[in-house]
Amino acid sequence: MSNILAIVGRPNVGKSTLFNRLIGSRVAIVEEISGVTRDRIYGVSEWNGIDFSVIDTGGYVKGSDDIFEEEIRKQVEIAIDEATVILFVVDVTIGITDLDTTVANLLRRSKKPIFIVANKVDTNSRANDSTEFYSLGLGELYNISAINGFGTGELLDEVVKEFTVEGQPEDDSGVPKISVVGKPNVGKSSFINAITGEDRNIVTPISGTTRDAVDHRYKLFGFDFRLIDTAGIRKRAKVHEDLEFYSVMRSIRSIEYSDVCIFMIDATEGIQRQDLSIYYIIEKNHKGVVVVVNKWDLVEKDTNSMKDYEDNLRQQLAPYNDVPIIFTSTINKQRIHKVLEKAMEVHENRTRRISTHKLNDFVQDLMQRNPPPAIKGKFVKIKFATQLPTHAPAFAFFCNLPKYVKDPYKRYVENQMRAEFNFEGVPIRIFFREK
């Protein structure tokens, strides 16, 4: 089960500031005017060992003639529908407004875990003022100041109790879980139908025909895995959904449930911003990935078309571009089984365990060929390394001065490890720790 935290509320209560605080980066634009956040913003956070996705929504407005505000309202409603936990942010300096009451009524119908978050509580008097929000009838109130971090730790302690812990035992836990993700209308359902030989999923030229995450046990041609697709018929009432936002929501659920992601893009359009959003979510969740360039039959080609396309694609996927790229046509069933073969190879790479003996041989060779550069006349000496007991490959390098190991050298070590041990298609994490 995926862990998704949605931040909702009326405009200008500090939702984007809280989002930036939770993910530890200034990704969302913050201004003292309403309506700044229009595009949906996604990030990944961790608290008490539990990873979860965070979604920053725009300020909820109802009955507005502004087309942007109307789209924001739709997207907030989608976030409420799809999120695991909802943070309802209110402004203690303003108090309860009509819009706050409107949002509260909407949340009350959702039956999701809801946390009322009174923001901008910087003084004791403001803490006393916040008690009026209990009248909204949505449960416990949490006072925070998103701008300086006050109260956010206590809030997250309670929020993560509502999440599932990664690695909990599930049925068929030994069977690889492979998801097919990508933006609408790139051919995900056609791919599922082609490899299963059945019209399991409805396929139309209309973006967003697929809706809910469904998985199939695939046991053909020597393969055995669970194949996850965001399949199902769109509900008539949801025809006017914001499909870009909803496709990312669906992808988050599929990605977090899977071991390896078949990441599909449209060859005729190339990789776009929405594609990259999904790709980065795969990387941040430490999942294996196979990049599939679909609809290759529709592209005009010359001698070097495929190589040039792949080189350009890897530049756009940098710095994490050590991934297999396969060109397919699901209509012609071209290379579709090669995609499955490569996905299983990536799963093997993701579950590979490197013995401490081999790692330390690698460390010795590394120190002889290219040790970390000296800083302030001090030399970093890596003593030994070990693989950590995590679900995705992670390694600890023990040395005398870990704070002097800079990012360029960390990237160099990662590249050398990829060349030595083959982690194609798998994000790996490297930590330098004091011996």
C-alpha positions in Angstrom: 0.0 0.0 0.0 1.3 3.5 -0.9 1.7 6.3 1.6 0.5 9.6 0.3 0.2 12.8 2.4 -1.9 15.6 0.8 -1.7 19.1 2.1 -5.0 21.0 1.5 -6.6 24.3 2.7 -7.7 27.6 1.4 -5.3 30.0 -0.3 -2.4 31.6 1.5 -2.4 29.6 4.8 1.2 28.3 4.3 0.7 25.0 2.5 3.7 25.4 0.3 5.9 26.5 3.2 4.9 23.3 5.0 5.5 21.3 1.9 9.1 22.6 1.6 9.6 21.9 5.3 8.5 18.3 5.0 10.6 17.4 2.0 13.6 19.5 3.1 13.9 21.6 -0.1 12.5 24.8 -1.4 10.6 23.3 -4.4 7.3 25.1 -4.0 7.2 28.8 -4.7 6.1 30.8 -1.6 4.6 34.2 -1.9 2.2 36.3 0.3 -0.5 36.3 -2.3 -3.1 33.6 -3.1 -3.1 31.3 -6.1 0.7 31.0 -6.5 0.6 27.2 -6.4 -1.2 26.2 -9.6 0.7 23.2 -10.8 0.7 20.2 -8.5 4.0 19.6 -6.8 5.2 16.2 -5.6 8.0 15.2 -3.2 9.2 12.3 -1.1 9.8 12.5 2.6 10.8 10.2 5.5 10.1 10.2 9.2 10.9 7.6 11.8 12.1 5.2 9.1 8.9 5.4 7.0 8.9 6.9 3.5 5.9 8.7 2.1 5.0 10.9 -0.8 3.9 14.5 -0.2 1.6 16.5 -2.5 1.2 20.3 -2.3 -2.2 21.3 -3.6 -3.4 24.8 -4.6 -5.7 26.8 -2.3 -9.3 25.5 -2.4 -11.7 28.0 -3.8 -15.4 27.3 -4.6 -17.7 29.3 -6.9 -14.9 31.3 -8.6 -15.1 32.4 -12.2 -11.3 32.2 -12.5 -10.4 29.2 -14.7 -7.3 28.4 -12.7 -9.1 28.4 -9.4 -11.7 26.1 -10.8 -8.9 23.6 -11.9 -7.3 23.9 -8.5 -10.6 23.0 -6.8 -10.9 19.9 -9.0 -7.3 18.8 -8.2 -7.8 19.3 -4.4 -10.8 17.1 -4.6 -8.8 14.4 -6.4 -6.0 14.6 -3.8 -8.5 14.2 -1.0 -10.0 11.1 -2.8 -6.6 9.5 -3.4 -4.4 10.4 -0.4 -3.8 8.1 2.6 -3.6 11.0 5.1 -4.7 14.6 4.7 -3.3 17.7 6.4 -5.9 20.5 6.6 -3.9 23.7 7.1 -5.5 26.8 8.6 -4.2 30.2 9.5 -4.3 31.1 13.2 -3.7 34.8 12.5 -7.0 35.0 10.5 -9.2 32.4 12.3 -12.0 30.4 10.7 -13.3 31.7 7.4 -16.2 30.6 5.2 -13.7 28.8 2.9 -12.2 26.9 5.9 -15.7 25.7 6.7 -16.3 24.7 3.1 -13.1 22.7 3.0 -14.0 21.1 6.4 -17.3 20.0 5.0 -15.6 18.4 2.0 -13.1 16.6 4.2 -15.8 15.4 6.6 -17.2 13.3 3.8 -13.9 11.7 2.8 -13.5 9.3 5.8 -9.7 9.6 5.6 -7.4 10.3 8.6 -7.4 14.1 8.8 -5.1 16.3 10.9 -6.1 20.0 11.5 -2.8 22.0 11.3 -3.0 25.5 12.7 -0.1 27.3 11.0 1.8 30.5 12.0 1.7 29.7 15.7 4.8 31.6 16.7 3.7 32.9 20.2 1.8 31.6 23.2 -1.1 33.9 22.6 -1.5 32.5 19.1 -1.5 29.0 20.6 -4.5 30.0 22.7 -6.2 31.5 19.7 -5.9 28.2 17.7 -8.4 26.4 20.0 -11.3 27.9 17.9 -10.5 25.4 15.1 -11.8 22.5 17.3 -15.2 23.8 16.3 -14.6 22.5 12.8 -15.3 19.0 14.3 -12.4 17.2 12.5 -10.5 15.8 15.5 -7.2 16.7 17.1 -5.5 20.1 16.5 -1.8 20.5 15.9 -0.1 23.9 16.3 2.9 24.5 14.1 5.0 27.2 12.5 5.9 25.9 9.0 8.5 28.7 8.5 10.7 27.7 11.5 9.6 24.1 12.0 8.0 24.5 15.4 5.6 21.5 16.1 6.2 19.7 12.8 8.1 16.8 14.5 5.2 16.1 16.9 2.7 16.3 13.9 4.7 13.8 11.9 5.0 11.4 14.8 1.3 11.1 14.7 0.9 11.2 10.9 3.3 8.2 10.2 1.2 6.0 12.6 -1.4 6.0 9.8 1.1 4.7 7.2 2.2 1.2 6.4 5.8 0.3 6.9 7.7 -0.7 3.8 8.5 -4.4 3.7 5.6 -5.7 5.6 4.8 -9.2 4.6 2.3 -9.6 1.8 0.8 -12.4 -0.2 3.2 -13.7 -2.9 6.0 -11.7 -1.2 8.6 -13.7 -3.1 7.1 -12.9 -6.5 8.6 -9.8 -8.2 6.1 -6.9 -8.6 6.5 -5.0 -11.9 4.4 -1.9 -12.6 3.7 -0.2 -15.9 3.7 3.6 -15.4 3.7 6.7 -17.5 1.5 9.6 -18.4 -1.9 9.1 -20.1 -2.2 7.6 -23.6 1.4 6.4 -24.0 0.2 2.8 -24.5 0.3 1.2 -21.0 -2.9 -0.8 -21.4 -2.0 -1.8 -25.0 1.3 -3.2 -23.6 -0.6 -5.2 -20.9 -3.0 -6.6 -23.5 -0.2 -7.5 -25.9 1.9 -9.5 -23.4 -1.1 -11.2 -21.8 -2.8 -12.0 -25.1 -6.1 -10.8 -23.7 -8.1 -7.6 -23.8 -7.9 -7.1 -20.1 -7.9 -3.4 -20.2 -10.0 -0.9 -22.2 -7.9 0.9 -24.8 -9.1 4.2 -26.5 -7.4 7.3 -27.9 -8.9 9.2 -25.0 -6.3 10.1 -22.3 -7.2 8.8 -18.9 -9.3 5.8 -19.9 -7.4 3.7 -17.3 -8.2 4.6 -13.6 -7.5 2.2 -10.8 -4.4 0.1 -10.0 -4.9 -3.6 -10.9 -2.4 -6.4 -10.9 -2.2 -9.7 -12.7 -0.2 -12.8 -12.0 1.9 -13.4 -15.1 3.2 -17.0 -15.6 4.1 -17.5 -19.2 7.2 -18.1 -21.3 9.2 -18.9 -18.2 8.3 -15.6 -16.4 6.6 -15.4 -13.0 5.8 -12.0 -11.6 2.9 -9.7 -10.7 2.2 -7.2 -13.4 0.6 -4.0 -12.1 -1.4 -1.7 -14.3 -3.5 1.4 -13.5 -6.5 -0.2 -15.2 -10.3 0.4 -15.1 -13.0 2.5 -16.7 -13.2 6.2 -16.0 -16.3 7.1 -14.1 -18.7 9.3 -16.0 -18.7 11.8 -13.2 -14.9 12.2 -13.5 -14.8 13.2 -17.2 -13.5 16.7 -16.3 -10.7 15.6 -14.0 -7.3 17.1 -14.3 -5.7 14.1 -16.0 -2.1 15.2 -15.5 -2.5 15.4 -11.8 -4.5 12.2 -11.5 -2.0 10.2 -13.6 0.8 11.2 -11.2 -1.4 10.2 -8.3 -2.0 6.8 -9.9 1.7 6.4 -10.7 2.7 7.0 -7.1 0.5 4.2 -5.9 1.8 1.8 -8.5 5.4 2.8 -8.0 5.4 2.4 -4.2 3.8 -1.1 -4.5 6.3 -2.4 -7.1 9.9 -3.6 -7.2 10.6 -2.6 -10.8 8.8 0.0 -12.9 8.4 -0.2 -16.7 8.5 3.5 -17.4 6.8 4.2 -20.7 7.0 7.3 -22.8 5.6 8.3 -26.2 8.3 8.2 -29.0 6.4 10.8 -31.0 6.4 13.3 -28.2 9.7 12.6 -26.5 10.2 13.0 -22.8 8.3 15.9 -21.2 8.0 17.5 -17.8 5.2 15.2 -16.7 7.3 12.2 -17.7 10.3 13.4 -15.7 8.0 14.0 -12.6 7.1 10.3 -12.7 10.7 9.2 -13.4 12.0 11.1 -10.4 9.4 9.6 -8.2 10.7 6.1 -9.3 14.2 7.2 -8.4 13.3 8.7 -5.1 11.5 5.5 -4.1 14.6 3.5 -4.9 12.7 1.3 -7.4 14.3 -0.5 -10.4 13.3 1.0 -13.8 13.2 0.0 -17.5 12.6 2.9 -19.9 10.3 1.9 -22.8 10.0 4.2 -25.8 6.7 3.1 -27.2 5.1 3.9 -30.6 8.5 3.7 -32.3 6.7 2.5 -35.5 5.3 6.0 -35.9 8.7 7.8 -35.9 10.4 8.6 -39.2 13.8 6.9 -39.1 17.2 7.1 -40.7 20.4 5.1 -40.0 21.2 6.6 -36.6 17.7 7.4 -35.4 17.6 5.0 -32.5 21.1 5.8 -31.3 20.5 9.6 -31.5 17.2 9.3 -29.7 18.7 7.2 -26.9 21.7 9.6 -26.5 19.3 12.6 -26.2 17.1 10.7 -23.8 20.0 9.8 -21.5 21.0 13.4 -21.4 17.6 14.4 -20.2 17.5 11.6 -17.6 20.9 12.6 -16.1 22.4 12.2 -13.6 20.5 8.9 -13.1 20.7 7.5 -16.6 22.3 4.0 -16.1 19.0 2.5 -17.1 18.0 0.1 -20.0 16.2 1.8 -22.8 14.0 -0.3 -25.2 12.2 0.9 -28.2 8.8 -0.9 -28.7 5.6 -0.9 -30.7 2.8 -2.5 -28.7 0.5 -2.5 -31.7 3.1 -4.6 -33.7 4.2 -6.4 -30.5 7.7 -5.4 -31.3 10.3 -6.1 -28.5 7.6 -6.5 -25.8 9.1 -9.7 -24.4 12.5 -8.1 -24.4 11.0 -5.5 -22.0 10.0 -8.3 -19.6 13.4 -10.0 -19.8 15.1 -6.7 -19.0 12.7 -6.0 -16.1 13.6 -9.4 -14.6 17.3 -8.6 -15.0 16.8 -5.2 -13.2 14.9 -7.0 -10.4 17.9 -9.3 -10.0 20.2 -6.3 -9.9 18.0 -4.7 -7.2 18.1 -7.8 -5.0 21.8 -8.5 -5.5 23.9 -8.8 -2.4 27.6 -8.1 -2.6 29.8 -9.9 -0.1 31.9 -7.8 2.3 35.0 -9.5 0.9 34.3 -8.3 -2.6 33.4 -4.9 -1.4 36.6 -4.5 0.5 38.7 -5.7 -2.5 36.9 -3.0 -4.5 37.7 -0.4 -1.7 41.4 -1.3 -1.7 41.6 -1.0 -5.5 39.8 2.3 -5.4 42.1 3.8 -2.8 45.1 2.8 -4.9 43.8 4.1 -8.2 42.0 7.3 -7.1 41.7 8.1 -3.4 39.5 11.0 -2.2 41.3 14.4 -2.7 42.9 16.0 0.3 41.1 18.9 1.9 42.9 21.4 4.2 45.9 19.1 4.2 43.9 16.2 5.6 43.6 12.9 3.8 40.5 10.7 3.7 41.2 7.0 4.2 38.4 4.5 3.5 38.9 1.6 5.8 36.2 -0.9 4.7 32.7 -1.1 3.3 29.6 -3.2 3.8 26.1 -3.5 2.1 23.3 -2.4 4.4 20.3 -4.6 5.0 17.8 -2.6 3.0 15.3 -3.5 0.3 17.2 -1.5 -2.3 21.0 -1.5 -2.7 22.7 0.8 -0.1 26.3 0.7 1.0 28.2 2.2 4.0 31.8 3.2 3.5 33.6 3.7 6.8 36.4 6.2 6.8 38.3 8.6 9.1 36.9 11.9 7.8 33.4 11.3 6.2 32.5 15.1 6.2 35.4 15.7 3.8 34.0 13.3 1.2 32.3 15.7 -1.3 29.5 14.9 -3.8 31.7 14.7 -6.9 33.7 11.8 -5.3 30.5 10.1 -4.1 29.3 10.2 -7.7 32.6 8.8 -8.8 32.4 5.9 -6.3 28.8 5.2 -7.5 29.9 5.1 -11.1 32.8 2.7 -10.3 30.5 0.4 -8.3 28.0 0.3 -11.2 30.9 -0.6 -13.6 32.2 -3.3 -11.2 28.9 -4.9 -10.0 26.2 -4.1 -12.6 23.4 -2.1 -11.0 21.9 -1.2 -14.3 18.4 0.2 -13.8 18.7 0.4 -10.0 19.2 3.5 -7.9 21.9 2.9 -5.3 22.7 4.8 -2.1 26.2 5.3 -0.7 26.8 6.6 2.8 30.2 7.6 4.2 30.4 7.1 7.9 33.0 7.5 10.6 34.9 4.4 11.5 
